[in-house]
Amino acid sequence: MNFFNIYLDKIKKTVIKNKKKLDLKENQLFSKITVEAPPEKFDCDFSTNICLILGKSTSQNPRNLAEKMKNIFIDEIKHFSSIEIAGPGFLNIKLSTDAWLFIINNIEKNKKTFGSNKKNNKYNIEFVSANPTGPLHVGHCRGAIFGDVLSNLLKFNGNKVTKEFYVNDYGKQIEDFSKSIYFRLKEIKFKTNFPIDESLYPGEYIIEISKKILKKQPNINLDDFDKVKQNLKKQGLKYSMDLIKTDLKNLGISHDIFFSESSLVKQKSVEKVIKVLKKKKLIQEGYLEPPKGESNKNWKQVKRLIFKSSLFGDDSDRALTKNDNTWTYFANDLAYHSNKVSRKYDFLINILGADHAGYIKRISAAVNALSLNKNILTCKVCQLVKLIKDGQPYKMSKRKGDFITIKDVLNDVGKDSLRFMMLNRGNDVELDFDLNKVLEKNKENPVFYVQYCYARINSLYTSLNIKTNKINKFRNLNFSPNDYEYKLLRKIIEWPKVVDLSAKKLEPHRIPFYLYELVTIFHSYWSKGNEDPKFKFILNGKIKNELTFKIFQLITIILINAMSILGVSLPKKM
């Protein structure tokens, strides 16, 4: 239940009812009216811009209009106890005791869904989609966590979400992967040297995969790579995907669909979508200019199939065939997204790494063409993560290779810290991840600070021998909150708005930001109780103020729902 929307609706209805009294004729700007949380310096619960918006549309002085509205709202909206006019015409509203009791009771009744905005859309979220040629490295980690938390967020908000992993099991990288296994097998079996070749994968995981294959097929014939490559490809991909799925599982992530690129090739899906687009006259044969940065000397002018992506917002048209007349990567991706469009989702979301940012326009153009310009695709780019340890860039030392695996980082900091901290910045900015900081037990470590709030509240319940699920028996509330409790209540009612905005903007990082603000107020209140007996929660082994504990219960409701979205645990003791 979004209380901001509830009171916005009450305000709009009251204004429409009193249109003549307020000298209003225009209603078309109602969509621009907002009810927001005011800055902390203002002693009020809500702030609205209605007088600024409607005053402008009717050529009235906003402050004069505010004077009229103030009196009408106080008379007709029972939950408003006082209203102050601020600045050029903002209305700063304080809620009545009845309003706060209404809010508290509603949160209690809907604790499992508190924050949900009850949407009902179908989403497909494609994320990770790493090449199946080895374990996941830290570069995949941010996108993996972002995609999973975004999925959880949209599900919590009432939507149906399909989580998808596109398996790039076709092309040169798979050929090179199979060759790498082949040469490792020969190294193990015949003591030959592994070739020095930049196209091959030297990582130790290739040795482990090769040992598994050899255990299963001890008599495997290694005389000719071409004769054995399909076998090595099949088994190698299986073991490699097992590594990837294990890494994801350890991160707390699972997918609903693993979609194989090679299945597109087998089903001739590219040819089928090309045929469809040709009928729409969106594909032509012709020549393309060299890509930016490539000289004319290196560019081979070959007649090729071209998708008219510039008609759908792309910078230029795109080749569907290579110099050798085979399909481009984009052609396969076109077929894949045609498949996704055919599954009738309301929205498609692709989570991409920083190195794929340049790919957005062309794939967006493709989806627009395939979906009849419904603009159902959104691409979110996760920027790079810089790992820092002991004040220095983190150096991988646990395995041979040129990347840091997710397993390495998980072993150092654990799942909770990794998931929480990967959302400690917006996805569109680079993230510095300090491995030492997330092990500290203080407010500089956000995940600890949030978890510690939950543990502290539970310690109060334990000391009073109260079960958390029984606390809602307290009904006779004397509503007289102190300053800290008012701050907490005002932050509590923001939660559904945070969920709504996070979901609309596809920005799950807003949730850990909000949690940190909420628990900071709580911890300040706790510390004040240690300094000043007046602010203690327990007196002579009994509850001093039932309202205080009611507020703490509301905090636990938010923590449980929010941390479930983030996929982070809430220990009762720390």
N, C-alpha and C positions, 0 to 999 in steps of 0.2 A: 504494500500500500504506500503510494507516494503522496505524502501529506502536503507537499508543495503543490502538486496538481489538484488535490482536494480543495485546498483553499483558493487556488487560482480559479477553479470552477465556480466556487461560491462567490468570488469577487465579480466574475464576468456576469453571472446570473443576476446579481444584485444591481449591477450597472445597467443591464438591459431592462430590468424591471423599472428602474428609475431614470430612464432615458430622457424623459421630458424635463424632470427636475434639474437634470444636469446639462440641459441644452445640447444633447448629443444627437447627431443625425447619421453619423458614419459608424459602421461596425466592421468594416473590412480590415482594419488594422488590429483586430483582436488577437490575431496570430502572433503579433510582435510583443504582446503583453507577457511579462514574466513575473514569477514570484521566486525570489532568491534568498539564500542565506546571507544576512548582512555582515559587513565587516565586524570584527570582535569589539571594536571601540563603541559600537552602537548597542544600547541596552534594549534590544528588541529581538523577536523570534523570526520574523519574515520581513522582507522589503519588496515592494512592487513599483514598477515603472509606469503603471497604468495612466497616471495623470500626465506624464510626459508624452506618451504615445497618443492618447485621445485628445489632449490639449492641442497638440500640433495639428491633428487632422481636422479640428473644428475651430482653429484660430483662437483658442482660449488660452489665457495665462495659466500654465500648469499649476502654479501655487494657488491661484484662485479656485481652480477646479478641485484641487486637493482639499481645500477647506470644505467644499460642499460634500465631497465623497467621504471625508473623514467622519462627518456627523451621520451620514446615511449608513455607513458600514458599522459604526458603533451601535446604532439603533437596530439594525436588521441582521447582523451576523453575530450570533450569540457567543461564538468562540473568540471574538476579538474583545479584549479588555481595555486596551488603550492604543491610540494611534498618534504618532508624531510626524510632522512634515519636515523633511530634510532636504537640503540643497535646493535644486531648481524645481522640486516637486515630487520627490520620492515619498512614499508612504511607508513608515517603519511601524510594524504591527507587533503588539505583544498579545500573546494568547492568554485566555482565561484559565482558571484552575480546571473547569469542566473540559476544556479543550485538551489539556495535558493528561487528564484521567482517561479521556477518550483515546488519545494516542497510545498511552501505556497499555490499556486494555486490548487495543487492536494488535499491538505488537505481540502481546502474550498469546492471543488467540491464534495468531498466524506465524508463530515463531519459526517454523521450518521454511516458510516461504517469504518471511519478512525481507523486503528488498526487491523481490521479483515484481516485474511490471507486466506479467501475463501477456506476452506476445505469442504469436503462433505462426512463425515462418519456418520454411525448410532451408537449411544451410548445408552447403558442402564446403568443408575447409580442408584444403590440401596443404600439408606441411611436412617438413623434413625432406622427403623425396631425394635423399642423398644417393649418389651412385653406389650400387651394391657391390663395391669392390673392397670393402674393409669396414672396420668399426667406425662408429661415429666420432668425430673430433669435436673440439670445443666450439668450432665455428658453426656447427649444426645445433649446438645446445640452446642458444638463445631462441632461434626460430622454433625449435621443438617445444620448448616451454611456453613460448608466446602462443603458438597454435593450440596447445592443449588447454591452457588457461582461458583463452578466448572461447574455445569450444565449451568449457565448463560454464563460463559466464553466460553465453547465449542459451545454453540448456537451462540454467537456473532462472533465466528470464522467460522461460516457457516455450522456447523454440525447439525444433527437432534438428539435430546436428549429426551429419555424417563426417567422420574424420578419415581422411584418405591420404595414402602414401603412394606416390607414383614411382614405380620401380623402373629405373633406366637400365633394363637388362638387354639392350640391343645397341650395337654400334662398336666403334673401334675400342672404347675403353674396356668392353667385355672381352674382346679378342685379346687385348693386352693382359687383362686379368687372368684369362685362361693360360696364356703363355707363361706368366709368372708362376702359376701353380705347376705347370709342366716342368719348368727348369728347377723349381724347388724339389719336385719329386725326383728328378734325375740327380740332384745334389745329395738328397737323402739316401737314395738307393744305390747310386754308382759313385758317390764322392766327387762328382764333377763340380766345377766352379759355376756359381750363379753369374750370368752375363752382366757386364756393365752396360746398361741400356736405359736411357732416361724414360722410355716408354713403359718399362716394367715396374711392378710394385715390389719394393724391397722389404717391406715391413715384416716383422716377426710373425704377425698374424697369418701371413701367407704360409709360413712354415707349419703353423698349427693346423691350418686347413689341409695342407698337403699330407700331414701325418694322419689326419682323420680319413682322408681318401685312401691312403696306403693301407691303413688298418682294415678298411672295408674291402679293398681290392689289392691284396698283397702281390698278385701276379699281373698287375696292369702292364700292358705293353707300351713302352715309351720310345719305340723306334721312330715313330713318325707323328709329329704334332697334329697334322691335319686329320689323321685317323682317330685321334683320341680327344680332339678339342671339344666336340659336342658333349662328350661324357664329362670332361673336366669343367666345362661351362655349367652344366646342370648341377653337378655336385658342389662346385665352388660357390655358385650363387646361393645354393641352399645353406651352406655353412656360413657364408658371409651374411646373409639375411638373418640367420640365427643370432649372429653377433650383434647385428643392428637391433633386432627385437629385444635381445637381452639388455642392451644399453638403454633402450627406451623403457623397458619394464622397470629397470633400476631407477629411472627418472620418474616413475609413476605414470608412464604414458602408454596408451594402447591405441591402435587404429581399427576402424571398422572395415576398411577396404585397403588391400594392397593391389594396386592396378598395374599390370605388367605391360611395358611398352612393346615387348615382343609379341604380345597377343594382338596388338594393332596390326603388326606386320603380317601375322598369320591369317588374320581375318580380312586382309586387304582394306583396312579401314581408311587409309589415306586415299586410295583410289576412289572409294565411295564418296568421301566428303568432297574430293576434287570434282567429281561428277555433279554433285549437288550445287557447288559454287559456280561451276561452268554454266549451269542452267540459269543461274541468277546473273550471269555475265559479269562475275567478279574475278574471273581468272582469264589471263591472256598469255599468249606466247610472245616473247620479245627479249630485249636486251636491257641490262641494268648498268648503271654507272658504277664504278668501283666504290666500295665502302669507304667511308671517311677514314683518312689515315693511311690508305693503301694506294700505292702509286699505280698509274696506268700500265706500267711495265709488268707488274706482278699480277695484274688482273686479266683474266682470260675472257674475252668477249664470246660468250656461248649463248645460243638461243635456248631459253629456258621457260618453264612455267612460272608465272608471276601472279601473286595474289594482290588485288587492288586495295591494300590496307589503308592507303592514303585517303580513301573515301570515308573511312571510319575513324579518323583522328590521328592516324600514324604519320610520322614524318615523311615516309616514303613507302613505295610499294615493296613487297618482299618476295624474294626468290623461294620457290618450292622445290626446285631441283638444283643439284650441284653440277660441277663441270662434267662429271662422268654420268650425268643423267639419273643418279640415285636421289632419293628424297633427302631434303635438308632436315635438320633437327626441328625446325619450325613446322615443316609439313607434318611430321609425326605429332607434334604438339597441337597442331590444328585438328587432327583427327581425334586426339585425346579429349580436347575441349568440346568437340562436337558430341562425343559420347556423354560428357558431363551435362551439356545443355539438354540432351535427349532425356535425361533422367528427371527433368522437370523440378529442379530446385528453384526456390525463390531468389536465392543469392548464392553466388560462388565466391569464395575467398581463397586466394593463393598467398601463402607466406613464403617470401623469397629472401635469399641472402643478399648482402650488399653488392655482390658481383653480378647479380641478375637485374639490377635496377633498369638497365637499358633495354630490357626485354619487355617491359610493361606495356608500352604503347602498342607494339605489334600484336601481343596476345589479347589485349583489350579490344583492339580492332577486330581480331578474329572472332571473339565471343560476341561482339556487337553484330557482326555480319551473320553469325549463326543463330543468334537469338532474336533477330529482327529489331535490332537497336533497343533492346530492353535495358541495356546497361546493368546487367546483373553481376558482372565481375568486379571485384575489388582486389587490388594487390597491395599487400603490406610488406615493406622492406625492413628487415632487421639488420641494423648496422653492426659493425665489428665489435668484438669484445676483447679488451686488453686485460690479460691476467697479470696481477701484481702479487709478489710474495717477498716479504722482508724488504719492501721498498724498491724492489727491482723487477723488471719483466720476468715472468715465470718461465723457467727453462725446463723443458721436458727432458727427463733423464731415465725414465722407467722402461722405455722400449726404443728400439732403433726406428728411425723414420724421421719425418720432418713435421709432425703434428702432435698436438696434445690431445689425448683421447678424453671422452666424457668420463670413462672409467677412472682415469687418473685424477680428475678434479673431484669426482664423487668420493673417491677414497680419502681425499684431503679434507673436504668440507661437509659432505653428507647431502642428502636429497633436499631437506627442508631449506637449508641455507642457499643451495644452488637455485632452486625454483624461485624463492622469494627475491633473491638479489638480482636475478636475471630480469626481473620486472621493476627494478628500482630506478629505471629511467625509461623514457618513452622509446619505443622501438626504432624511431627514426634518428636517434642520436647515438654516437659511440658510447660504450659503457666500459668504465674502469672497474674491474672486479678485484678487490683486495682480499686475497685468501686469508690473510691474518685477521683482518677486521671482523670477518664473519665467525671467527672463533672466540671473539671477545664477549664477555658477559656484562655489557653496559649499553647505554642508549645509542652509542655509535654503531651498534649492530642492530639494524631494524628488526630482523626476524626474531632475535632474542628478546628485544623490547616488547614485541607484540605477544610472543609466547609467555613471557614473564607476567604480563598483565593477567592472562587467563589463569596462570598458576597462583598468582597472588589472591585472586578472587576465590579460587577453590580452597586456598588455605584458610580463608575466613569461614567458608562453609564448614570445613573440617573442624576448625576450632570450636564451632558452635554445634557440631554434630547435625548439620543440616544437609540433606541431599539436594543437589541443584534442581532436580525435577520437582521438588516439593516447595520450593521458595515461592511459587506463584499462589500459595495459599494465603499470603498476606494481602488483605483486601482493604483494610481500614487505614488508608493512607492519609496522613496529615501532610497536605501538600504545601510545604514551606521550604523549598530547596535553598541551600546556600549558594554562593557564587560559583563554586566548583561544580556543584550539581546542575546548576543552570547551564553552565558551559557544556557539560556532558550530555544533557538532554537535547540541547540545540545541535550538538554534533551527531547524536543518535538519529535524529529525524532526517539528517542529510543522507543516510545510508541508501534508501531507495533511489534518490536522485543521482547518487554516485553510480549505482548499478545501471540506471537508465542511460546516463551520459557515457559511461564506459562501453556499453553495448552499442549505442548509436554511432559512436565515433570509432569503435573497434580499438579501444585503448585500455586494455586491462591493467596497465600500470597505475591507473587512478585508484585502484583498490588498495594496494600496499601504501600509497601515499596517504589515503584517507585513514587507514588503520593506524599508521604511525601518529597522525594528528590526534586521533581518538585516545590512544593509549598514553600519549604524552600528558594529556589533561588528567587521566586517571592516576598516573604515577606521581604527578605534581600534588594531587589531592592526598594520595597515600603518604607522601613525604611530609605534607603539612600536618597530617594527623600525628606523625612522630614528633613534630616540633611543638604543636599546640594541642593540648588535651581537648579543646573545644571541637576539634575536627576529627577526633577518634571515632571509629565505626562501632567499637564494642566497649561497653561499660559494665564492669562487674560481671563479666561472662555472659552478658545479654546484649541483644541488638539495641543499639542506642536510637536508631531512626530507621523505621521500616522502609521509608522512601529511598534511603541510601542503598539498601540492599535490593530494592526493586530496580533502581537504576543500574546496579551492578549486574543484575540478571539480564537486563536489556543489552548490556555490553557483551555478555557471554553469548547471547543469541546472535549478535552481529559477528563476533569472532568465529563462532562455529560455522556460520553460513559463508563468511568471507574466506576463511582459511580452507574450507572445502572447495571453493572455487579455485583458489590458488594451488590446491593440492599439497598443502603444508599441514603438518600435524600440530596438535595442541596438547602438549603434556600437562598433566594436572600438578606435577611436581617438577621443580627445577633447582 
